[in-house]
């Protein structure tokens, strides 16, 4: 679909299946774009930055992450509005009732990461699961949080083992 030299990633479908949303740095910074599935020029959706676009269940808004939380803008264009001041790229998922998101552990080490839920109707954040400080969750956009279609299950990546080896290169000159 794209052949330009820019970085373009994290594609997602529009609810009607006619558009592909994606993140691109073609303007010099990460922005949300969309392209018609049948071909044609890409259309810039955000103007003030964004990553990891997901269209709302009703198809009215595009939600996306950027520094400082989760934002949205109307599919037809318009005001970019911050919805949540928490969450990071890849660390959230959208449902018809709200946003499920990961939060990192506090700097003081008193507990581990958590999975929380922001309800659209009440604007309240509740903790779904608080992990012990020994748990390490992946916070990369390559390891997204996912919600089952019925909203009953959350899928996430947890780092259980990490390691590295020291290597010696002999006679390298």
Residue pairs with C-beta under 8 A, 6 or more apart in sequence:
1 20
1 35
1 39
2 8
2 22
2 24
2 35
2 42
4 26
6 24
6 25
6 26
7 23
7 24
7 25
8 22
8 23
8 24
8 25
8 26
8 33
9 22
9 23
9 141
10 22
10 23
10 51
10 52
10 53
10 90
10 141
11 20
11 21
11 22
12 20
12 21
12 22
12 52
12 53
12 54
12 55
13 19
13 20
13 21
13 55
14 20
14 21
14 34
14 55
14 59
14 75
15 55
15 56
15 57
15 58
15 59
16 59
17 37
18 36
18 37
18 38
19 34
19 35
19 36
19 37
20 34
20 35
20 37
21 32
21 33
21 34
21 45
21 53
21 54
21 55
21 62
22 32
22 33
22 34
22 35
22 53
23 30
23 31
23 32
23 33
23 50
23 51
23 52
23 53
24 30
24 31
24 33
24 42
25 31
26 33
26 42
27 44
29 49
30 49
30 50
30 51
30 66
31 44
31 45
31 46
31 47
31 49
31 50
32 44
32 45
32 46
32 50
32 51
32 53
32 62
32 64
33 42
33 43
33 44
33 45
34 42
34 43
34 45
34 53
34 62
35 41
35 42
35 43
45 53
45 62
45 73
45 77
46 64
46 71
46 73
46 80
47 80
48 66
48 80
49 66
49 67
50 64
50 65
50 66
50 71
50 80
51 64
51 65
51 66
51 89
51 141
52 64
52 65
52 89
52 90
52 92
52 141
52 144
53 62
53 63
53 64
54 62
54 63
54 64
54 93
54 94
55 61
55 62
55 63
55 75
56 62
56 63
56 72
56 94
56 96
57 94
57 95
57 96
58 96
59 75
60 74
60 75
61 72
61 73
61 74
61 75
62 72
62 73
62 74
62 75
63 70
63 71
63 72
63 83
63 94
63 99
64 70
64 71
64 72
64 73
65 71
65 87
65 88
65 89
65 90
65 91
65 92
66 89
68 82
68 85
69 82
69 83
69 84
69 85
69 86
69 87
70 82
70 83
70 84
70 86
70 87
70 92
70 99
70 101
70 118
71 80
71 81
71 82
71 83
72 80
72 81
72 83
73 79
73 80
73 81
83 99
83 118
84 99
84 101
84 118
84 125
86 101
86 103
86 116
86 118
86 125
87 99
87 101
87 102
87 103
88 102
88 139
89 141
90 139
90 140
90 141
90 142
90 143
90 144
90 145
91 101
91 102
91 139
91 141
91 144
91 145
92 99
92 100
92 101
92 102
92 145
93 99
93 100
93 101
93 144
93 145
93 146
93 147
93 154
94 100
94 147
95 147
95 151
96 151
97 119
97 120
97 121
97 151
98 117
98 118
98 119
98 120
98 121
99 117
99 118
99 120
100 115
100 116
100 117
100 128
100 145
100 147
100 154
101 115
101 116
101 117
101 118
101 145
102 113
102 114
102 115
102 116
102 137
102 139
102 145
102 156
103 113
103 114
103 115
103 116
104 113
104 139
105 111
105 112
105 113
105 133
109 133
110 133
111 130
111 131
111 132
111 133
112 130
112 131
112 132
112 133
112 134
112 135
112 136
113 131
113 135
113 136
113 137
114 127
114 128
114 129
114 130
114 131
115 127
115 128
115 129
115 145
115 154
115 156
116 125
116 126
116 127
116 128
117 125
117 126
117 128
118 124
118 125
119 125
119 126
128 154
129 154
131 137
135 158
136 158
136 159
136 162
137 156
137 157
137 158
137 159
138 156
138 157
138 158
138 159
143 156
143 157
145 154
145 155
145 156
146 154
146 155
146 156
147 153
147 154
147 155
148 154
148 155
